[in-house]
Structure formats: C-alpha cells, structure tokens
Amino acid sequence: MRYLPITRNDVKEMVKLWNQEIGDDFPMREELLIQNSFLDPNVRSEGSLLAMDDQGCLIGFVIAKKYSEPLDVGMNRSIGWIQVLLVRRDQRNQGIGTVLLNRAEKALTQEGASKIFLGKDVWHYFPGIPDGYESVKKWFVSRNYHYDGTEYDLLTETVVDKLPEPDDGARFSLVHGKEDERLLLAFLHRNFPGRWEYEAIKYFERGGDGQEFVILKKNGKVIGFCRINGPFSPQIAQNVYWSPLFSDGQLGGMGPLGIDATERGNGYGSDLVRAGIACLNGRGLKRIVIDWTRLIEFYRKVGARPWKAYATYSKQLNEPLGNVQLP
Ligand SMILES: CC(C)(COP(=O)(O)OP(=O)(O)OC[C@H]1O[C@@H](n2cnc3c(N)ncnc32)[C@H](O)[C@@H]1OP(=O)(O)O)[C@@H](O)C(=O)NCCC(=O)NCCS
C-alpha cells in the first residue's frame, strides 16, 4: 500500500470511491468535493492522504483540516478536524484506516492542535458520525474518541405564505446592498463571532449578493439573521449537500440562524424560522432541511422532524486510554 498526497487529478476517483461506499446515504458530486476538500484553505496537505494499492487503485483517503486563515474571527486555532476518513469495504481490517488516521493526527498535532473533532470542520460534510454507521463509531471509540452528544438534520415541508410581521414594527427582509451587508456582519460579530461570522464573510467574499440572508431589523438595527440556501445559491451550502437524494433534486436549506441575545424569548426566533421558510417557498422550494441542530422542540413548531442524526466525537490529544462512553 502506498500513502500519497492528494492532487486535483484524484477528484474523479475519490468521488467514485465515496459513492461506492456511502453514496446511497450521502451522494457526492465533483463540485462539492472540490469546494469542501480542495478550495478550503484550511485543508492541511500533510495530514490529507490517499491510500493506493500496487495497481494504482484508490483504496481510501483521509482529509485533515485546521483553521489557518489570517482572518481573526475567534475561530479556535487549537482544534483539528478529520473531515472524512474512508476505506474501501473489501480492504478494511488491514490497518489502512489506522495508518491514515495516525498520519492525519500526527500532522494536526505538529501544527499545534490539542483537540480533534470528527467532522464539524469549516466546509464540513458531517457534524459527526452518521447514525447507522455503528462499526465506525466503535472504531473511533477504540482509538480514544469520546462521544459528545447527537446532532440532527431536520426536514420540513410546512408552507408559509407570507413574511411574519411582528406587532412592534420589527421587519424581515433579505440583505439588499452594502449597508445591509455591513449591518449583518456587525450583528454577527457582536452576537455570533466564530464560524457563523466566518462563513458569512466568505459568502460575500466569494460573490454572494445577500439573497441567502434573511435579516430582522428593529429601529434600524439588525436583531436576527437566518441563512437560506437552495439550488440558486452561489455555493453548495451544508443543508443542501444531499439534494441528489430527492428525485427532483429540489431542496431548500435553512440555517444557521439566531436572534440577538438581548431580544430572545419574544417570539422573534419562531417568526424568523417562518420568514426563512416563506422566502424559500417563494423561490419554489417546498422541502427544507435545517441542519446540525439539537433544538428539536423549537423546530417541531414548523413541522420539522429528524431526518438524519450524527453522533459527535472528539479526542483530546496526548490523553491516556480509558474513560470512553458509547452513545
Ligand atoms: C434559538 C433562538 C433563535 C430562539 O429565538 P427566540 O426569539 O428566543 O425564540 P422565541 O421567542 O420565538 O421562542 C419560541 C419558543 O421556542 C422555545 N425555545 C427558544 N429557544 C430554545 C432553545 N434553545 N431550546 C429549546 N426551545 C427553545 C421557547 O421556549 C419558546 O417556546 P414557547 O413558544 O413554547 O414559549 C435563539 O435562542 C438563539 O438565537 N439562540 C442562539 C443561536 C442558535 O442556537 N440558533 C439555532 C441554531 S440551530
């Protein structure tokens, strides 16, 4: 077995292997793999490798990431991520996955990571190990990864005819123009520094025009936001990755979303969710995924039900074995 760096020439074979192994649940496409595993500057090439047999056949791969951008938005630079680790089914139990994981962990450690998450990376595929992949969970637990709880992707087909209009004059709209963009980014910086702010900055940097953001304004100030995604969006966003699972390919996505901490508990959050749905419905999307959440009861009010579940795992580096917990 040879362990080689990943190059753009490998995309087709990686997509083929991915779809052979997990494509029934998580159908991969070339543009998504390129967007999330090649164009993200946080991919660490030392920790991202292919396993190739002597005939030159792709047997597996691992992709490791660590936040490495100069942009300082409060992202934790001591976290490393294993974005994906995949070994061809008929080649498992021969130590190939262990070599790939060890190499990724070593590279992340050398870059200063003190903790590793499975998934949850920026431009991630998964927030954890999908439910149903029980042997994968056991495999990581035996390598000292700890279960940290379950996250859900929810699905709703609720229809909302028009934007809610709160009694106090607060109003929902899409982000129109530079001033709204500035207000949104300032709101995110105040309320949700870190990943959500980072993703919004990247969205505008990569040519987004604001149509993917619903904002709630009160007295000229943004007090809430909701990202909405669909086939129309300039990037393939996390909540519509798996749209090929639906025969018509039509899927809307909602989230992240949030309300200013000082304005919570007044009904704005529920209205915001309905506003997001109304905007997506208005663009012809009736089926909507809300990804990576534990707020099942909150979203149940708009008829959202669990669609996919992921067990989340992390590993403290240089930690002794023992004290592991299975979900
Ligand atoms: C979740 C959030 C948007 C709710 O906003 P809000 O304005 O406080 O929500 P509302 O006032 O409309 O609350 C509506 C209902 O949801 C419930 N609810 C609110 N936050 C909740 C939470 N974190 N967990 C469970 N239920 C929640 C409320 O109890 C209320 O229930 P009720 O109608 O039975 O009284 C807000 O708490 C927030 O911004 N949180 C931080 C960001 C976040 O977690 N976003 C969701 C990511 S998936």
PDBQT file of the ligand as one rigid body, heavy atoms in Angstrom, charges set to zero:
ROOT
HETATM    1  C1  LIG A 401     -32.986  29.528  19.078  1.00  0.00    +0.000 C 
HETATM    2  C2  LIG A 401     -33.325  31.022  19.036  1.00  0.00    +0.000 C 
HETATM    3  C3  LIG A 401     -33.224  31.510  17.583  1.00  0.00    +0.000 C 
HETATM    4  C4  LIG A 401     -34.767  31.226  19.526  1.00  0.00    +0.000 C 
HETATM    5  O1  LIG A 401     -35.086  32.603  19.428  1.00  0.00    +0.000 OA
HETATM    6  P1  LIG A 401     -36.172  33.292  20.400  1.00  0.00    +0.000 P 
HETATM    7  O2  LIG A 401     -36.501  34.616  19.844  1.00  0.00    +0.000 OA
HETATM    8  O3  LIG A 401     -35.710  33.220  21.801  1.00  0.00    +0.000 OA
HETATM    9  O4  LIG A 401     -37.366  32.275  20.190  1.00  0.00    +0.000 OA
HETATM   10  P2  LIG A 401     -38.909  32.515  20.533  1.00  0.00    +0.000 P 
HETATM   11  O5  LIG A 401     -39.081  33.621  21.494  1.00  0.00    +0.000 OA
HETATM   12  O6  LIG A 401     -39.639  32.620  19.253  1.00  0.00    +0.000 OA
HETATM   13  O7  LIG A 401     -39.225  31.119  21.247  1.00  0.00    +0.000 OA
HETATM   14  C5  LIG A 401     -40.173  30.301  20.736  1.00  0.00    +0.000 C 
HETATM   15  C6  LIG A 401     -40.251  29.002  21.506  1.00  0.00    +0.000 C 
HETATM   16  O8  LIG A 401     -39.036  28.253  21.357  1.00  0.00    +0.000 OA
HETATM   17  C7  LIG A 401     -38.528  27.875  22.631  1.00  0.00    +0.000 C 
HETATM   18  N1  LIG A 401     -37.076  27.954  22.591  1.00  0.00    +0.000 N 
HETATM   19  C8  LIG A 401     -36.347  29.063  22.429  1.00  0.00    +0.000 A 
HETATM   20  N2  LIG A 401     -35.040  28.761  22.479  1.00  0.00    +0.000 NA
HETATM   21  C9  LIG A 401     -34.954  27.437  22.657  1.00  0.00    +0.000 A 
HETATM   22  C10 LIG A 401     -33.888  26.554  22.824  1.00  0.00    +0.000 A 
HETATM   23  N3  LIG A 401     -32.633  26.971  22.812  1.00  0.00    +0.000 N 
HETATM   24  N4  LIG A 401     -34.178  25.245  23.003  1.00  0.00    +0.000 NA
HETATM   25  C11 LIG A 401     -35.452  24.811  23.021  1.00  0.00    +0.000 A 
HETATM   26  N5  LIG A 401     -36.507  25.611  22.892  1.00  0.00    +0.000 NA
HETATM   27  C12 LIG A 401     -36.262  26.918  22.720  1.00  0.00    +0.000 A 
HETATM   28  C13 LIG A 401     -39.097  28.888  23.584  1.00  0.00    +0.000 C 
HETATM   29  O9  LIG A 401     -39.192  28.334  24.881  1.00  0.00    +0.000 OA
HETATM   30  C14 LIG A 401     -40.461  29.193  23.012  1.00  0.00    +0.000 C 
HETATM   31  O10 LIG A 401     -41.343  28.178  23.376  1.00  0.00    +0.000 OA
HETATM   32  P3  LIG A 401     -42.919  28.515  23.588  1.00  0.00    +0.000 P 
HETATM   33  O11 LIG A 401     -43.420  29.008  22.252  1.00  0.00    +0.000 OA
HETATM   34  O12 LIG A 401     -43.496  27.190  23.962  1.00  0.00    +0.000 OA
HETATM   35  O13 LIG A 401     -42.944  29.554  24.637  1.00  0.00    +0.000 OA
HETATM   36  C15 LIG A 401     -32.414  31.853  19.969  1.00  0.00    +0.000 C 
HETATM   37  O14 LIG A 401     -32.415  31.231  21.246  1.00  0.00    +0.000 OA
HETATM   38  C16 LIG A 401     -30.983  31.982  19.521  1.00  0.00    +0.000 C 
HETATM   39  O15 LIG A 401     -30.634  32.872  18.763  1.00  0.00    +0.000 OA
HETATM   40  N6  LIG A 401     -30.097  31.078  20.016  1.00  0.00    +0.000 N 
HETATM   41  C17 LIG A 401     -28.686  31.105  19.676  1.00  0.00    +0.000 C 
HETATM   42  C18 LIG A 401     -28.460  30.645  18.235  1.00  0.00    +0.000 C 
HETATM   43  C19 LIG A 401     -28.990  29.247  17.979  1.00  0.00    +0.000 C 
HETATM   44  O16 LIG A 401     -28.860  28.355  18.794  1.00  0.00    +0.000 OA
HETATM   45  N7  LIG A 401     -29.598  29.075  16.786  1.00  0.00    +0.000 N 
HETATM   46  C20 LIG A 401     -30.167  27.836  16.367  1.00  0.00    +0.000 C 
HETATM   47  C21 LIG A 401     -29.140  27.025  15.675  1.00  0.00    +0.000 C 
HETATM   48  S1  LIG A 401     -29.808  25.545  15.024  1.00  0.00    +0.000 SA
ENDROOT
TORSDOF 0
